[in-house]
């Protein structure tokens, strides 16, 4: 995958200003709106397009897919922050929705995107029609698991990857920790992420100067009694262990859980067909608007 592949099709790419920052997103397809929020990974190379490139073509045949790159990722601006990072990303997403005249929509989020989706639902439940989430924590800073190590292996690899000068070896180690099948970590993908990091150094500098303030959402999830949720989680996720997905069953009143075997932290990349089958079946149950 080239740098162009990470950033997505320029024909569908758009930018708008949010609080002085440039926010990049893709607007693909026709039909009911589906907000799609990107996963966690090396910055700035982990983009919404990379997160969903294996499923967006199918989803765009039915939905108007809005794929949003967070500040410090992709073509969005570098931003220094001192707050729960998911609060920043939720505000960014609402700002994009406001600019596009979208009052409410289902929200799909993988990894960080799942936590952002939950933050959005807790902030403005009338704007989130449904949740398709997974590979995520409920809270900024994470909810310490009962059994798995914390911070996780991939958390530590991320800190190593983002420290110091760009290094293809560190990027490869992080990506190999993220996915279950190391064959998905191609030389082309590592090179593209490295090249983007070198060409956009301000993103990593802004992240290094920032502080994500921990904030727990776990108890508050019980208030989301009117929002249906589907949790799709990889059995072999080494960043957010499976037990965190099981927690959602006890805290999200309308959550169903699907566990994908032979899958790590990026189910849309690792098990796209299974992800699509479950996500579309769930979304089809929503009443049209």
N, C-alpha and C positions, 0 to 999 in steps of 0.2 A: 504494500500500500504506500503510495506517494504522499507527500505533504498535501497535494490537492485532494487525495482520497480522504485524508483526515478531516479536511475542512468542508468537504462536500461539494455538490454541484453549484457553481456560481450562479446558475440560472434561477435557483430557488433561494439563494442567500439574500438576506435583508439585514439592515442595521438601523438602529434607532438610539436616541440619546436617553439615558436614564441617570438622573442625579449627576450629570457631568461626565458620565462614562458612555462609551460606545458598546452597545449590546448587539451581538450577532445572533441571528436565528434563521431557520429555514421554514418556508411556508410551502407545503407540498400536498397536492391532492385536493379533492372536493368532497363535500358532505359535512356531516356534523364534526365539530372541532374536537381534536384530541391533542392535549398538551403533553409533550414528551420531554422529559428532563434527564439530563446526561448522567453517566456513571462517574465514579471515582477512578483516578489513575494518574499517570504522570502529567504534569501541567507544563505548557499549555496544550499538549498533544492529545489529551483525552477530550473529545468533543461529543456533542449530541449526535453528530453524523456518524462518528465511529461507533458510538453506543448502539445505534439503531440501523446501521447500513444494511444489515441482513434481514430486516423486517419491515422497513419503512415502505418499500415498493409495494408490498402486499397490503399494508394498512392504508396507504394513500389511495388505493382503489375504492375505498369505502369512506375514508375520513379525510378531513382537512387537517393534516398533521403539522403542528407547530413545534419544531425542535429548537431548543434554546441552549446556547452556550453561556455558562456562567461567567461573571467577571474573573479574570486571570486564566481563562481557558479559550482555546481556539482563536477566533478573530475578535472576541470581546476584549475590552480594555483591561489593562492591569489596574487593580484597585487595592488600596491598603485599607484594612478594616480592623475594628476592635469591638467585636460583638459576636454572638453566636452566628457562625458563618451561614447556617441554614436560614436564619432570619434575613440576611442580605440576599440570598438566592431567591427566597420566597417573594420579597419585595420586587426583585427584578422581574420575576415571572408575572406577578400581578401587573407591573408596569407595561410589559409586553401585551398582556391581555387587554389592558385598558386602551393602549394605542391602536389595537386591532379591533376594538369594539366587541370584545368577547366577555359577556357578563359572567358566564360560568361554563364549565366543561369538565369531562372526565380528565384525570391527570394520571399519566403513566410515568413512573420513575424507577430507575435501577440504581442501587447503591445510594450514593449521596442524593440522587434524584428522588428516591423513595422517602428519605427523611425530609427533603424539601416539600414533597407532596403532602406528607403528614403535617408539617408546619403550616402549610397553606390551609389545610382543612381545619386546623385548630384556630387559625387566625381569622378566617372568613369562610365558615362552613357552607354558606349559601353559594359560594363560587366554585365549589368542588363537588361535582355530581357523583363521582365515583373514584376509587383509587385502584390502580394496578401497580403494585409495588413489590419490592423484594430486594434481597442482598443488602438490607439496610437496617439501621438502628432506629429506634423511636426518637432518640435525643441527640442533640449536639454534644460531642465528646464521648458518645457511646454509653450504653447501659452495661456495666460490668457483668459478664456472663457468670453463671454458677460453676461451670465445668471447664470451659475453654480458657486458654491463657489470654490475658488482657494487659497491655495492648496486644493485638494479634500480630502474627508473623508479617502480614502485609502492611500493617501500620508501620512497623519498624522498617520495612523495605522502602516504603514511601519516603520516610524521613531521610533515609540514606540516599535515595534517588535525588531528592530535591536539594540536598546539601552540597555545597562546593560547585565545581565546574560541571557542565554537562558531560555525561559519561555514558556511552552506549551500553557498557557492561552493567551499570546500575539500572538502567532502563529495562534491559533484558531480564535481570533478576526480579524486578518488581512485576513485570508482565507475566513472568513464569509463575510467580506466586498468585497472581490474580486468577489465571485460568487453570482448568483441570488438565487439559491436554497441551503440553508444551509445544506441540507441532503448530499451534495457532500463533505462536510468537515467531513470526518470520523475520528474516534479515531486513526485508523491505519495511516492515512495520517499525522495527527498532530504529532503522535509519531515518525514517520519516519523522518519528517523534524526536529524535536527536536533532535533526535539521531544523525542526520548528522551534525547539528550545533554544538553539543557537541564534536563530534569526529573530526571536522575540524574547530577549533576556529580561525585559522589564516585568514580565509576568511572574517569573520565579523570584525576582527581587521584591516585588510587592507582596508576594506570599510570605517571604522570609520576614518582612517588616510587620506583618499582621499578627493579630491574636484572635483566635476563635474562643469565645468565652463559653465554657460548658453550661448547658441548660437542659434540665430533664423535662421530657414530655410524657413519660410513661403513664403516670396516673391520669393525666388529662385525656388520654385516648378513649376512656370510657364515655366521654361526652359526645363522641362521634357516632351516636346511635342511629342516625338517619343516613349515613353514607356507606353504601356497600363497598366492600374491599376484597380484592383478590391478591394474595401474597404468593409470588412465584420465586422460589429460593433454591439455589444449587446445593445439592447434598454435600459437595466437597468444597464449599466456600471457606477459604482460609483467611479471609478478612473479617467477615461477619458470620460467625458460626451458626449452624442450623438452629441451635437452641434459641437464638434471638427471634427467628421466625415463629417458633412455637410459642414464644411469649405473646406474640400478637393475638393468638387465639384466645388468650386469657384477658386481653385488654381492649381489643377492637371488637365492638359488639357484633358487627356484621361482616367479619372476615372469614374467608375460606383460604385454605393453604394447599398449595401444590408443591411437592418436592421433586426437583428434577435431578435424576441420577446422572453420574458422569458429567457433572457441571460444577464450575467454580463460581466466581463472583460476577461474571458477565453473561447471564443466561441468554440475552438477545444475540450475543455473538456465538456462544458455545452450543446452544440448543434452540436455534431460531424457529424451527418447524414446530416443536413442542410448545415453545413460548407463544407463538402465533395461535396455535389451536386453542389453548386455554384462554388467552387474552381475548380473542375474538368471540369465543363462546360467551364469556362473561360480559363483554361490552354489548353484545347483541341482546342481553336481557334488560338493558336500560330502556326506559320509555323514551320514545323520540321527543325532541323539542324543536 
